[in-house]
Amino acid sequence: MSNGDDLLQTLLAKAQARDAEAMYELGWRHALGSGLPEDDAQAVQWLVRAAEAGHLLAQNNLGARFVSGEGVPIDLVEAY
């Protein structure tokens, strides 16, 4: 396994253990296609989990997605 694979496995294990930073990292890696396939549905799923766990950047970035409609329907109330 390469170092990148090791990192992703570690992130996934931490995210599944409800580590908000790891959930956020997985969300953004899916959003950008950085080390993981670009996948808006997966990005949103991980960002929602991180946001619900209190991760402030996840909350901010998820709100921006609800304003722009990127991967989610535009919903200004949800964005707020």
Wavefront OBJ file of the C-alpha trace (Angstrom):
o trace
v 0.000 0.000 0.000
v 1.327 3.471 -0.841
v 1.555 6.358 1.597
v -1.486 7.932 -0.068
v -3.489 4.744 0.427
v -2.344 4.601 4.050
v -3.453 8.197 4.597
v -6.873 7.563 3.073
v -7.376 4.389 5.121
v -6.420 6.298 8.281
v -8.800 9.149 7.400
v -11.621 6.718 6.690
v -11.081 4.878 9.986
v -11.038 8.152 11.921
v -14.104 9.471 10.074
v -16.031 6.287 10.804
v -15.078 6.802 14.477
v -16.782 10.244 14.237
v -13.602 12.367 14.029
v -14.927 15.669 12.635
v -11.602 16.736 11.087
v -11.281 13.430 9.237
v -14.881 13.693 7.992
v -14.156 17.214 6.733
v -10.946 16.074 5.021
v -12.756 13.235 3.245
v -15.470 15.649 2.153
v -12.996 18.046 0.613
v -10.939 15.303 -0.976
v -14.108 14.089 -2.727
v -15.085 17.672 -3.618
v -11.718 18.361 -5.238
v -10.865 14.893 -6.505
v -7.706 14.974 -4.402
v -6.636 11.380 -3.817
v -10.255 10.250 -4.170
v -12.680 10.329 -7.082
v -14.410 13.681 -7.478
v -17.905 12.946 -6.189
v -20.287 15.685 -5.037
v -22.636 13.234 -3.331
v -19.823 11.775 -1.216
v -18.418 15.250 -0.573
v -21.762 16.482 0.732
v -22.281 13.338 2.804
v -18.963 13.780 4.624
v -19.345 17.560 4.943
v -22.799 17.122 6.512
v -21.410 14.642 9.017
v -18.521 16.956 9.885
v -20.839 19.973 10.142
v -23.218 18.082 12.424
v -20.208 17.161 14.580
v -19.506 20.885 15.002
v -16.696 21.376 12.453
v -16.848 25.096 11.650
v -15.189 24.960 8.219
v -17.508 22.136 7.208
v -20.491 24.232 8.307
v -19.201 27.202 6.318
v -18.407 25.208 3.195
v -21.676 23.310 3.318
v -23.518 26.626 3.639
v -21.687 27.894 0.554
v -22.813 24.801 -1.346
v -26.451 25.524 -0.442
v -26.014 29.073 -1.775
v -24.371 27.965 -5.029
v -26.281 24.725 -5.540
v -23.060 22.739 -5.877
v -24.018 19.132 -5.151
v -27.213 20.178 -3.346
v -30.357 22.113 -4.274
v -30.110 25.864 -3.712
v -31.637 26.521 -0.295
v -30.846 29.853 1.336
v -32.567 28.895 4.583
v -30.437 25.745 4.878
v -27.360 27.766 3.919
v -28.009 30.120 6.822
l 1 2 3 4 5 6 7 8 9 10 11 12 13 14 15 16 17 18 19 20 21 22 23 24 25 26 27 28 29 30 31 32 33 34 35 36 37 38 39 40 41 42 43 44 45 46 47 48 49 50 51 52 53 54 55 56 57 58 59 60 61 62 63 64 65 66 67 68 69 70 71 72 73 74 75 76 77 78 79 80
